[in-house]
Amino acid sequence: MPSDQQNQSQSGTKRSAALSGLVRAQRLLEIAFILPISVCIGLALGYVLDRWLHQHWIEVVGMILGAVAGFIEVFHIVQQNEKDSQ
């Protein structure tokens, strides 16, 4: 009986290690999507504001603000990932 409990705890440890590895990989994979999506959202909002306000420079500002927001989020993800790995 004690060997059965030991085998179950070892298999549970392997599963939790595999699951934590998948969670970490998912967090890092978010980086590949966050930056382009945030730039596209900023560009789209800038485009809408350009057409609504009849201006031609807001689209560029929206794209820049989207890129800045994306980089900030990437830095947050990297810091969180480093904190979890320690």
Secondary structure as UniProt FT lines:
FT   HELIX           2..53
FT   HELIX           58..85
//
